[in-house]
Amino acid sequence: MMGMIETLLKSKWFIFLLLLLPILLIILEGFQGGFAANPVEFVQLETGKYTLLILLIVLWISPLKVLFPQAKWLKILTRHRRMIGVTSFIYALLHFTIYLLDANTIETMLENFTRPFILSGSVAFLILLLLAITSTNWMVKKLGAKRWKNLHRLVYVATFLVFLHVIAKEKSNILLTLLYFIPLTLAEGYRFYHGYVVNKEKNVTLPNYL
């Protein structure tokens, strides 16, 4: 069974189809009643939800590698991390585009940007945009591996802003939001500690967080 899972995970096309699945779920749920009341709001909320979920999947990969260093399926999944990250941005792009179209006027958009809910989400989107643009192998070579890694650590800033964006949303489920973020925060804390201990044993001055 595990062999079959590992074989599927090796396929970029299989991962690509999995990443397209939320689009199909949005369409299916929409025709089952999601489009009835307010289709724009429904699609906007759903694309936002899947942006968050896929972003969390990307961020969970590194802590899981520390917790389960021998897991072959996890090592295979790591090869697709960049594609998964870019897909998270694509859903964020859909989410943000729908917001812009729904705002209608420049005045409305500028007024909305003064709200913490909109401001935090917009800045998070701009960071994800920057990370998506610099996600290519050419950009890695252009920036250099060290600078590229430092730049892409901004994903943690974007994630925190997404957290604020979700918390600040009217009628948000705060408990559910905390259940999304607290386990990841604890896992990242353990990864930080593990990296510090390992590098200290190797007499490395600066711990390698990534």
VEXKEZA-144905 format. One record per atom (N, C-alpha, C): residue number from 1; residue in one letter; chain; atom name; x, y, z. Coordinates in steps of 0.02 Angstrom, whole numbers, plus 50000, padded with zeros to 5 digits. Layout:
# residues N
{r NUM A A CA {X Y Z}} ...
END
This chain:
# residues 210
{r 1 M A N {50042 49940 50000}} {r 1 M A CA {50000 50000 50000}} {r 1 M A C {50044 50063 50000}} {r 2 M A N {50093 50065 50045}} {r 2 M A CA {50138 50122 50048}} {r 2 M A C {50177 50131 49984}} {r 3 G A N {50195 50072 49953}} {r 3 G A CA {50231 50075 49890}} {r 3 G A C {50191 50109 49836}} {r 4 M A N {50125 50095 49834}} {r 4 M A CA {50081 50126 49785}} {r 4 M A C {50075 50201 49797}} {r 5 I A N {50069 50220 49862}} {r 5 I A CA {50064 50291 49879}} {r 5 I A C {50128 50328 49859}} {r 6 E A N {50186 50298 49872}} {r 6 E A CA {50249 50329 49854}} {r 6 E A C {50256 50337 49779}} {r 7 T A N {50232 50286 49742}} {r 7 T A CA {50235 50289 49669}} {r 7 T A C {50192 50346 49643}} {r 8 L A N {50132 50354 49671}} {r 8 L A CA {50087 50408 49650}} {r 8 L A C {50117 50476 49667}} {r 9 L A N {50147 50481 49727}} {r 9 L A CA {50175 50545 49748}} {r 9 L A C {50234 50566 49704}} {r 10 K A N {50267 50519 49673}} {r 10 K A CA {50323 50536 49629}} {r 10 K A C {50300 50570 49566}} {r 11 S A N {50238 50559 49547}} {r 11 S A CA {50211 50587 49485}} {r 11 S A C {50190 50660 49495}} {r 12 K A N {50219 50705 49455}} {r 12 K A CA {50200 50775 49457}} {r 12 K A C {50128 50784 49434}} {r 13 W A N {50107 50742 49387}} {r 13 W A CA {50039 50747 49362}} {r 13 W A C {49988 50729 49416}} {r 14 F A N {50004 50680 49457}} {r 14 F A CA {49960 50660 49512}} {r 14 F A C {49953 50717 49562}} {r 15 I A N {50010 50748 49581}} {r 15 I A CA {50008 50805 49627}} {r 15 I A C {49970 50863 49596}} {r 16 F A N {49982 50874 49531}} {r 16 F A CA {49947 50928 49496}} {r 16 F A C {49871 50918 49498}} {r 17 L A N {49849 50857 49487}} {r 17 L A CA {49777 50842 49489}} {r 17 L A C {49749 50851 49559}} {r 18 L A N {49788 50831 49609}} {r 18 L A CA {49766 50842 49679}} {r 18 L A C {49757 50916 49694}} {r 19 L A N {49803 50956 49667}} {r 19 L A CA {49801 51028 49679}} {r 19 L A C {49743 51062 49641}} {r 20 L A N {49720 51029 49587}} {r 20 L A CA {49662 51054 49550}} {r 20 L A C {49596 51034 49583}} {r 21 L A N {49599 50984 49627}} {r 21 L A CA {49539 50957 49658}} {r 21 L A C {49496 51011 49693}} {r 22 P A N {49527 51059 49729}} {r 22 P A CA {49485 51112 49760}} {r 22 P A C {49441 51149 49710}} {r 23 I A N {49466 51161 49649}} {r 23 I A CA {49425 51194 49598}} {r 23 I A C {49362 51153 49584}} {r 24 L A N {49372 51088 49577}} {r 24 L A CA {49315 51044 49564}} {r 24 L A C {49267 51043 49623}} {r 25 L A N {49294 51044 49684}} {r 25 L A CA {49252 51044 49744}} {r 25 L A C {49212 51109 49749}} {r 26 I A N {49244 51165 49731}} {r 26 I A CA {49209 51229 49732}} {r 26 I A C {49151 51228 49683}} {r 27 I A N {49163 51203 49622}} {r 27 I A CA {49110 51200 49571}} {r 27 I A C {49054 51154 49594}} {r 28 L A N {49073 51095 49621}} {r 28 L A CA {49023 51046 49643}} {r 28 L A C {48981 51074 49700}} {r 29 E A N {49014 51103 49750}} {r 29 E A CA {48978 51131 49807}} {r 29 E A C {48937 51191 49786}} {r 30 G A N {48962 51228 49737}} {r 30 G A CA {48926 51286 49713}} {r 30 G A C {48859 51266 49682}} {r 31 F A N {48860 51215 49640}} {r 31 F A CA {48799 51193 49607}} {r 31 F A C {48751 51157 49655}} {r 32 Q A N {48778 51137 49712}} {r 32 Q A CA {48736 51106 49763}} {r 32 Q A C {48705 51157 49811}} {r 33 G A N {48713 51220 49795}} {r 33 G A CA {48681 51272 49836}} {r 33 G A C {48726 51331 49853}} {r 34 G A N {48791 51323 49843}} {r 34 G A CA {48837 51376 49861}} {r 34 G A C {48828 51439 49820}} {r 35 F A N {48806 51432 49758}} {r 35 F A CA {48798 51490 49715}} {r 35 F A C {48731 51526 49726}} {r 36 A A N {48687 51496 49765}} {r 36 A A CA {48618 51521 49771}} {r 36 A A C {48614 51592 49800}} {r 37 A A N {48640 51602 49860}} {r 37 A A CA {48631 51666 49894}} {r 37 A A C {48676 51720 49865}} {r 38 N A N {48741 51709 49868}} {r 38 N A CA {48790 51758 49844}} {r 38 N A C {48849 51721 49813}} {r 39 P A N {48846 51707 49747}} {r 39 P A CA {48899 51667 49715}} {r 39 P A C {48968 51698 49720}} {r 40 V A N {48972 51765 49715}} {r 40 V A CA {49038 51798 49719}} {r 40 V A C {49069 51787 49787}} {r 41 E A N {49029 51798 49839}} {r 41 E A CA {49055 51788 49908}} {r 41 E A C {49074 51716 49919}} {r 42 F A N {49033 51670 49893}} {r 42 F A CA {49047 51598 49902}} {r 42 F A C {49115 51579 49872}} {r 43 V A N {49126 51599 49809}} {r 43 V A CA {49189 51582 49775}} {r 43 V A C {49248 51617 49809}} {r 44 Q A N {49237 51678 49831}} {r 44 Q A CA {49291 51714 49865}} {r 44 Q A C {49311 51679 49930}} {r 45 L A N {49262 51658 49969}} {r 45 L A CA {49276 51624 50032}} {r 45 L A C {49310 51557 50020}} {r 46 E A N {49286 51520 49970}} {r 46 E A CA {49314 51454 49956}} {r 46 E A C {49386 51458 49931}} {r 47 T A N {49400 51505 49887}} {r 47 T A CA {49469 51512 49862}} {r 47 T A C {49515 51534 49919}} {r 48 G A N {49489 51576 49964}} {r 48 G A CA {49528 51595 50022}} {r 48 G A C {49543 51536 50067}} {r 49 K A N {49493 51494 50077}} {r 49 K A CA {49501 51435 50119}} {r 49 K A C {49555 51388 50091}} {r 50 Y A N {49553 51377 50026}} {r 50 Y A CA {49602 51331 49996}} {r 50 Y A C {49671 51362 49990}} {r 51 T A N {49674 51428 49986}} {r 51 T A CA {49740 51462 49990}} {r 51 T A C {49772 51445 50056}} {r 52 L A N {49734 51452 50110}} {r 52 L A CA {49759 51439 50177}} {r 52 L A C {49779 51366 50185}} {r 53 L A N {49736 51320 50164}} {r 53 L A CA {49750 51249 50174}} {r 53 L A C {49813 51226 50136}} {r 54 I A N {49820 51249 50074}} {r 54 I A CA {49879 51229 50034}} {r 54 I A C {49942 51261 50062}} {r 55 L A N {49936 51323 50085}} {r 55 L A CA {49993 51356 50116}} {r 55 L A C {50016 51318 50179}} {r 56 L A N {49968 51295 50218}} {r 56 L A CA {49984 51257 50278}} {r 56 L A C {50018 51190 50261}} {r 57 I A N {49996 51159 50206}} {r 57 I A CA {50028 51097 50184}} {r 57 I A C {50101 51109 50169}} {r 58 V A N {50116 51164 50134}} {r 58 V A CA {50185 51181 50118}} {r 58 V A C {50226 51190 50181}} {r 59 L A N {50198 51225 50229}} {r 59 L A CA {50235 51241 50291}} {r 59 L A C {50244 51179 50336}} {r 60 W A N {50199 51131 50330}} {r 60 W A CA {50204 51071 50372}} {r 60 W A C {50259 51024 50348}} {r 61 I A N {50281 51031 50286}} {r 61 I A CA {50329 50983 50259}} {r 61 I A C {50394 50982 50299}} {r 62 S A N {50423 51040 50313}} {r 62 S A CA {50487 51044 50348}} {r 62 S A C {50483 51016 50419}} {r 63 P A N {50433 51037 50460}} {r 63 P A CA {50428 51007 50527}} {r 63 P A C {50418 50932 50526}} {r 64 L A N {50379 50907 50479}} {r 64 L A CA {50367 50835 50474}} {r 64 L A C {50431 50798 50456}} {r 65 K A N {50474 50829 50417}} {r 65 K A CA {50539 50799 50400}} {r 65 K A C {50582 50790 50462}} {r 66 V A N {50576 50837 50509}} {r 66 V A CA {50613 50832 50572}} {r 66 V A C {50582 50778 50616}} {r 67 L A N {50515 50776 50619}} {r 67 L A CA {50481 50728 50661}} {r 67 L A C {50486 50657 50634}} {r 68 F A N {50484 50650 50567}} {r 68 F A CA {50487 50583 50536}} {r 68 F A C {50541 50582 50482}} {r 69 P A N {50605 50583 50503}} {r 69 P A CA {50660 50589 50455}} {r 69 P A C {50667 50530 50407}} {r 70 Q A N {50639 50473 50424}} {r 70 Q A CA {50646 50413 50382}} {r 70 Q A C {50586 50403 50335}} {r 71 A A N {50537 50445 50338}} {r 71 A A CA {50477 50436 50297}} {r 71 A A C {50492 50449 50223}} {r 72 K A N {50488 50397 50183}} {r 72 K A CA {50504 50403 50111}} {r 72 K A C {50453 50447 50075}} {r 73 W A N {50389 50439 50093}} {r 73 W A CA {50336 50477 50059}} {r 73 W A C {50346 50552 50070}} {r 74 L A N {50373 50569 50129}} {r 74 L A CA {50384 50639 50144}} {r 74 L A C {50442 50668 50104}} {r 75 K A N {50494 50627 50095}} {r 75 K A CA {50551 50648 50054}} {r 75 K A C {50529 50659 49982}} {r 76 I A N {50484 50615 49959}} {r 76 I A CA {50458 50622 49890}} {r 76 I A C {50416 50685 49884}} {r 77 L A N {50374 50697 49934}} {r 77 L A CA {50330 50756 49933}} {r 77 L A C {50370 50821 49933}} {r 78 T A N {50428 50820 49965}} {r 78 T A CA {50471 50879 49968}} {r 78 T A C {50491 50903 49899}} {r 79 R A N {50497 50856 49852}} {r 79 R A CA {50516 50873 49783}} {r 79 R A C {50464 50918 49750}} {r 80 H A N {50402 50913 49774}} {r 80 H A CA {50347 50951 49744}} {r 80 H A C {50330 51014 49783}} {r 81 R A N {50370 51030 49834}} {r 81 R A CA {50353 51086 49879}} {r 81 R A C {50345 51152 49840}} {r 82 R A N {50389 51163 49792}} {r 82 R A CA {50386 51227 49755}} {r 82 R A C {50321 51231 49715}} {r 83 M A N {50301 51176 49683}} {r 83 M A CA {50239 51176 49645}} {r 83 M A C {50179 51186 49690}} {r 84 I A N {50180 51156 49748}} {r 84 I A CA {50125 51164 49796}} {r 84 I A C {50121 51236 49820}} {r 85 G A N {50179 51266 49832}} {r 85 G A CA {50181 51335 49854}} {r 85 G A C {50154 51383 49801}} {r 86 V A N {50173 51372 49738}} {r 86 V A CA {50148 51414 49684}} {r 86 V A C {50072 51405 49676}} {r 87 T A N {50048 51345 49687}} {r 87 T A CA {49976 51333 49682}} {r 87 T A C {49938 51371 49736}} {r 88 S A N {49968 51374 49796}} {r 88 S A CA {49938 51414 49849}} {r 88 S A C {49931 51487 49827}} {r 89 F A N {49983 51512 49793}} {r 89 F A CA {49979 51581 49768}} {r 89 F A C {49924 51588 49715}} {r 90 I A N {49917 51539 49672}} {r 90 I A CA {49865 51542 49619}} {r 90 I A C {49796 51549 49650}} {r 91 Y A N {49783 51510 49703}} {r 91 Y A CA {49718 51516 49737}} {r 91 Y A C {49712 51584 49770}} {r 92 A A N {49768 51609 49797}} {r 92 A A CA {49768 51676 49827}} {r 92 A A C {49754 51729 49773}} {r 93 L A N {49781 51719 49713}} {r 93 L A CA {49770 51765 49658}} {r 93 L A C {49696 51766 49638}} {r 94 L A N {49665 51707 49635}} {r 94 L A CA {49593 51704 49621}} {r 94 L A C {49554 51740 49675}} {r 95 H A N {49572 51727 49737}} {r 95 H A CA {49538 51757 49795}} {r 95 H A C {49543 51834 49792}} {r 96 F A N {49603 51859 49779}} {r 96 F A CA {49615 51931 49778}} {r 96 F A C {49583 51963 49717}} {r 97 T A N {49585 51929 49660}} {r 97 T A CA {49554 51956 49599}} {r 97 T A C {49479 51964 49607}} {r 98 I A N {49447 51914 49637}} {r 98 I A CA {49375 51918 49649}} {r 98 I A C {49359 51977 49694}} {r 99 Y A N {49401 51987 49745}} {r 99 Y A CA {49391 52045 49790}} {r 99 Y A C {49395 52110 49751}} {r 100 L A N {49446 52117 49707}} {r 100 L A CA {49454 52179 49669}} {r 100 L A C {49394 52191 49623}} {r 101 L A N {49371 52138 49590}} {r 101 L A CA {49313 52144 49545}} {r 101 L A C {49250 52162 49583}} {r 102 D A N {49244 52135 49644}} {r 102 D A CA {49185 52147 49684}} {r 102 D A C {49185 52217 49714}} {r 103 A A N {49245 52245 49725}} {r 103 A A CA {49250 52312 49754}} {r 103 A A C {49224 52366 49706}} {r 104 N A N {49228 52353 49641}} {r 104 N A CA {49200 52397 49588}} {r 104 N A C {49240 52461 49576}} {r 105 T A N {49251 52501 49627}} {r 105 T A CA {49283 52566 49616}} {r 105 T A C {49349 52572 49655}} {r 106 I A N {49393 52615 49631}} {r 106 I A CA {49457 52629 49664}} {r 106 I A C {49444 52658 49734}} {r 107 E A N {49394 52701 49740}} {r 107 E A CA {49378 52732 49804}} {r 107 E A C {49361 52680 49856}} {r 108 T A N {49321 52631 49835}} {r 108 T A CA {49301 52578 49882}} {r 108 T A C {49362 52537 49904}} {r 109 M A N {49406 52521 49856}} {r 109 M A CA {49466 52482 49872}} {r 109 M A C {49511 52519 49921}} {r 110 L A N {49522 52584 49908}} {r 110 L A CA {49565 52624 49952}} {r 110 L A C {49535 52630 50022}} {r 111 E A N {49470 52636 50024}} {r 111 E A CA {49435 52640 50089}} {r 111 E A C {49442 52573 50127}} {r 112 N A N {49436 52518 50090}} {r 112 N A CA {49441 52452 50121}} {r 112 N A C {49510 52437 50148}} {r 113 F A N {49562 52465 50115}} {r 113 F A CA {49630 52451 50135}} {r 113 F A C {49647 52479 50204}} {r 114 T A N {49603 52522 50231}} {r 114 T A CA {49614 52548 50299}} {r 114 T A C {49589 52498 50351}} {r 115 R A N {49553 52447 50330}} {r 115 R A CA {49528 52396 50376}} {r 115 R A C {49581 52343 50387}} {r 116 P A N {49595 52324 50450}} {r 116 P A CA {49646 52272 50464}} {r 116 P A C {49634 52208 50426}} {r 117 F A N {49571 52188 50418}} {r 117 F A CA {49554 52126 50382}} {r 117 F A C {49580 52128 50310}} {r 118 I A N {49567 52183 50276}} {r 118 I A CA {49588 52190 50206}} {r 118 I A C {49663 52204 50201}} {r 119 L A N {49688 52246 50244}} {r 119 L A CA {49759 52264 50241}} {r 119 L A C {49805 52204 50252}} {r 120 S A N {49790 52163 50303}} {r 120 S A CA {49832 52105 50317}} {r 120 S A C {49830 52055 50260}} {r 121 G A N {49770 52045 50232}} {r 121 G A CA {49764 51998 50175}} {r 121 G A C {49800 52023 50113}} {r 122 S A N {49797 52089 50101}} {r 122 S A CA {49829 52118 50042}} {r 122 S A C {49905 52114 50046}} {r 123 V A N {49933 52129 50105}} {r 123 V A CA {50005 52125 50113}} {r 123 V A C {50028 52052 50108}} {r 124 A A N {49989 52006 50136}} {r 124 A A CA {50006 51935 50129}} {r 124 A A C {50007 51914 50056}} {r 125 F A N {49958 51939 50018}} {r 125 F A CA {49955 51923 49946}} {r 125 F A C {50017 51949 49910}} {r 126 L A N {50038 52010 49926}} {r 126 L A CA {50096 52039 49893}} {r 126 L A C {50159 51999 49908}} {r 127 I A N {50165 51974 49969}} {r 127 I A CA {50223 51932 49987}} {r 127 I A C {50221 51867 49948}} {r 128 L A N {50162 51836 49945}} {r 128 L A CA {50155 51774 49907}} {r 128 L A C {50170 51785 49833}} {r 129 L A N {50151 51843 49807}} {r 129 L A CA {50166 51861 49738}} {r 129 L A C {50241 51864 49727}} {r 130 L A N {50276 51897 49773}} {r 130 L A CA {50349 51902 49769}} {r 130 L A C {50382 51833 49771}} {r 131 L A N {50357 51790 49815}} {r 131 L A CA {50385 51722 49821}} {r 131 L A C {50371 51680 49759}} {r 132 A A N {50312 51689 49730}} {r 132 A A CA {50296 51652 49669}} {r 132 A A C {50340 51674 49611}} {r 133 I A N {50351 51740 49604}} {r 133 I A CA {50393 51767 49551}} {r 133 I A C {50464 51741 49556}} {r 134 T A N {50488 51734 49618}} {r 134 T A CA {50558 51713 49629}} {r 134 T A C {50565 51638 49642}} {r 135 S A N {50515 51600 49622}} {r 135 S A CA {50516 51528 49638}} {r 135 S A C {50552 51486 49585}} {r 136 T A N {50573 51517 49530}} {r 136 T A CA {50604 51478 49476}} {r 136 T A C {50678 51463 49490}} {r 137 N A N {50704 51413 49457}} {r 137 N A CA {50775 51395 49463}} {r 137 N A C {50819 51453 49441}} {r 138 W A N {50796 51490 49391}} {r 138 W A CA {50835 51547 49366}} {r 138 W A C {50844 51599 49421}} {r 139 M A N {50790 51611 49460}} {r 139 M A CA {50794 51660 49513}} {r 139 M A C {50838 51635 49570}} {r 140 V A N {50838 51571 49582}} {r 140 V A CA {50883 51543 49633}} {r 140 V A C {50955 51557 49615}} {r 141 K A N {50972 51546 49551}} {r 141 K A CA {51040 51559 49527}} {r 141 K A C {51056 51634 49528}} {r 142 K A N {51006 51674 49509}} {r 142 K A CA {51016 51746 49505}} {r 142 K A C {51029 51776 49575}} {r 143 L A N {50989 51755 49623}} {r 143 L A CA {50995 51782 49691}} {r 143 L A C {51050 51748 49732}} {r 144 G A N {51064 51686 49714}} {r 144 G A CA {51109 51647 49756}} {r 144 G A C {51068 51609 49807}} {r 145 A A N {51088 51548 49824}} {r 145 A A CA {51048 51504 49867}} {r 145 A A C {51034 51536 49935}} {r 146 K A N {51085 51568 49965}} {r 146 K A CA {51076 51597 50032}} {r 146 K A C {51026 51654 50032}} {r 147 R A N {51034 51701 49985}} {r 147 R A CA {50988 51758 49982}} {r 147 R A C {50918 51734 49963}} {r 148 W A N {50914 51684 49920}} {r 148 W A CA {50849 51657 49900}} {r 148 W A C {50813 51627 49960}} {r 149 K A N {50850 51589 50000}} {r 149 K A CA {50820 51559 50061}} {r 149 K A C {50796 51613 50109}} {r 150 N A N {50838 51664 50119}} {r 150 N A CA {50820 51718 50164}} {r 150 N A C {50756 51754 50139}} {r 151 L A N {50752 51765 50074}} {r 151 L A CA {50693 51796 50045}} {r 151 L A C {50631 51754 50057}} {r 152 H A N {50638 51689 50046}} {r 152 H A CA {50580 51645 50050}} {r 152 H A C {50560 51629 50122}} {r 153 R A N {50599 51651 50170}} {r 153 R A CA {50577 51647 50239}} {r 153 R A C {50520 51697 50253}} {r 154 L A N {50509 51742 50206}} {r 154 L A CA {50452 51788 50211}} {r 154 L A C {50385 51751 50211}} {r 155 V A N {50387 51688 50192}} {r 155 V A CA {50325 51648 50193}} {r 155 V A C {50297 51645 50263}} {r 156 Y A N {50340 51649 50314}} {r 156 Y A CA {50316 51648 50383}} {r 156 Y A C {50281 51714 50400}} {r 157 V A N {50306 51769 50373}} {r 157 V A CA {50272 51833 50382}} {r 157 V A C {50204 51832 50348}} {r 158 A A N {50203 51805 50287}} {r 158 A A CA {50140 51800 50250}} {r 158 A A C {50090 51756 50288}} {r 159 T A N {50113 51702 50317}} {r 159 T A CA {50069 51657 50354}} {r 159 T A C {50040 51691 50415}} {r 160 F A N {50082 51730 50451}} {r 160 F A CA {50057 51767 50509}} {r 160 F A C {50004 51818 50487}} {r 161 L A N {50016 51851 50431}} {r 161 L A CA {49967 51900 50406}} {r 161 L A C {49903 51865 50384}} {r 162 V A N {49908 51805 50356}} {r 162 V A CA {49849 51766 50339}} {r 162 V A C {49810 51750 50402}} {r 163 F A N {49847 51731 50454}} {r 163 F A CA {49815 51717 50519}} {r 163 F A C {49776 51779 50543}} {r 164 L A N {49807 51838 50541}} {r 164 L A CA {49773 51900 50560}} {r 164 L A C {49713 51913 50515}} {r 165 H A N {49721 51899 50451}} {r 165 H A CA {49667 51910 50402}} {r 165 H A C {49606 51867 50419}} {r 166 V A N {49619 51804 50437}} {r 166 V A CA {49564 51759 50453}} {r 166 V A C {49532 51778 50520}} {r 167 I A N {49574 51794 50570}} {r 167 I A CA {49548 51812 50636}} {r 167 I A C {49506 51875 50633}} {r 168 A A N {49529 51923 50591}} {r 168 A A CA {49494 51988 50587}} {r 168 A A C {49429 51985 50547}} {r 169 K A N {49419 51930 50513}} {r 169 K A CA {49359 51924 50471}} {r 169 K A C {49297 51921 50515}} {r 170 E A N {49246 51955 50494}} {r 170 E A CA {49183 51953 50530}} {r 170 E A C {49155 51882 50530}} {r 171 K A N {49128 51861 50586}} {r 171 K A CA {49099 51795 50595}} {r 171 K A C {49150 51739 50584}} {r 172 S A N {49214 51753 50595}} {r 172 S A CA {49264 51701 50587}} {r 172 S A C {49260 51652 50645}} {r 173 N A N {49277 51589 50630}} {r 173 N A CA {49278 51538 50682}} {r 173 N A C {49347 51539 50714}} {r 174 I A N {49354 51574 50769}} {r 174 I A CA {49419 51584 50800}} {r 174 I A C {49449 51518 50823}} {r 175 L A N {49407 51474 50852}} {r 175 L A CA {49432 51410 50877}} {r 175 L A C {49460 51368 50820}} {r 176 L A N {49424 51365 50763}} {r 176 L A CA {49447 51327 50706}} {r 176 L A C {49512 51357 50678}} {r 177 T A N {49516 51423 50677}} {r 177 T A CA {49577 51456 50653}} {r 177 T A C {49636 51439 50696}} {r 178 L A N {49626 51438 50762}} {r 178 L A CA {49680 51420 50808}} {r 178 L A C {49701 51348 50798}} {r 179 L A N {49653 51305 50783}} {r 179 L A CA {49668 51234 50771}} {r 179 L A C {49710 51226 50708}} {r 180 Y A N {49702 51271 50661}} {r 180 Y A CA {49744 51270 50600}} {r 180 Y A C {49816 51291 50617}} {r 181 F A N {49823 51342 50658}} {r 181 F A CA {49888 51374 50666}} {r 181 F A C {49929 51352 50727}} {r 182 I A N {49896 51335 50782}} {r 182 I A CA {49934 51318 50843}} {r 182 I A C {49977 51255 50834}} {r 183 P A N {49950 51200 50807}} {r 183 P A CA {49994 51141 50797}} {r 183 P A C {50054 51156 50752}} {r 184 L A N {50043 51196 50699}} {r 184 L A CA {50099 51214 50655}} {r 184 L A C {50150 51256 50693}} {r 185 T A N {50127 51303 50734}} {r 185 T A CA {50172 51345 50773}} {r 185 T A C {50214 51302 50820}} {r 186 L A N {50183 51254 50853}} {r 186 L A CA {50219 51210 50899}} {r 186 L A C {50270 51167 50861}} {r 187 A A N {50249 51142 50803}} {r 187 A A CA {50295 51101 50763}} {r 187 A A C {50354 51141 50738}} {r 188 E A N {50341 51203 50717}} {r 188 E A CA {50396 51246 50694}} {r 188 E A C {50442 51264 50752}} {r 189 G A N {50413 51273 50812}} {r 189 G A CA {50454 51286 50871}} {r 189 G A C {50500 51228 50886}} {r 190 Y A N {50473 51167 50879}} {r 190 Y A CA {50515 51108 50890}} {r 190 Y A C {50570 51103 50837}} {r 191 R A N {50553 51120 50775}} {r 191 R A CA {50603 51118 50721}} {r 191 R A C {50659 51168 50734}} {r 192 F A N {50640 51227 50758}} {r 192 F A CA {50689 51278 50776}} {r 192 F A C {50736 51252 50831}} {r 193 Y A N {50706 51223 50883}} {r 193 Y A CA {50745 51196 50938}} {r 193 Y A C {50790 51139 50915}} {r 194 H A N {50762 51095 50874}} {r 194 H A CA {50800 51038 50848}} {r 194 H A C {50859 51062 50806}} {r 195 G A N {50846 51112 50763}} {r 195 G A CA {50900 51138 50721}} {r 195 G A C {50954 51171 50762}} {r 196 Y A N {50933 51206 50816}} {r 196 Y A CA {50982 51239 50860}} {r 196 Y A C {51026 51188 50896}} {r 197 V A N {50994 51135 50922}} {r 197 V A CA {51031 51083 50959}} {r 197 V A C {51080 51047 50913}} {r 198 V A N {51055 51027 50853}} {r 198 V A CA {51097 50990 50806}} {r 198 V A C {51157 51032 50785}} {r 199 N A N {51145 51095 50768}} {r 199 N A CA {51200 51138 50745}} {r 199 N A C {51247 51156 50802}} {r 200 K A N {51222 51160 50863}} {r 200 K A CA {51265 51173 50920}} {r 200 K A C {51313 51115 50931}} {r 201 E A N {51288 51054 50921}} {r 201 E A CA {51330 50995 50928}} {r 201 E A C {51384 50993 50874}} {r 202 K A N {51368 51023 50816}} {r 202 K A CA {51417 51025 50761}} {r 202 K A C {51460 51088 50763}} {r 203 N A N {51450 51128 50817}} {r 203 N A CA {51488 51191 50825}} {r 203 N A C {51475 51241 50769}} {r 204 V A N {51412 51242 50746}} {r 204 V A CA {51392 51291 50695}} {r 204 V A C {51364 51352 50731}} {r 205 T A N {51388 51410 50713}} {r 205 T A CA {51369 51471 50749}} {r 205 T A C {51295 51487 50738}} {r 206 L A N {51273 51487 50675}} {r 206 L A CA {51204 51505 50659}} {r 206 L A C {51165 51442 50642}} {r 207 P A N {51108 51430 50675}} {r 207 P A CA {51068 51371 50660}} {r 207 P A C {51037 51375 50591}} {r 208 N A N {51030 51318 50559}} {r 208 N A CA {51000 51315 50493}} {r 208 N A C {50925 51300 50502}} {r 209 Y A N {50883 51351 50493}} {r 209 Y A CA {50812 51342 50508}} {r 209 Y A C {50775 51308 50451}} {r 210 L A N {50803 51310 50391}} {r 210 L A CA {50765 51283 50334}} {r 210 L A C {50795 51218 50311}} 
END
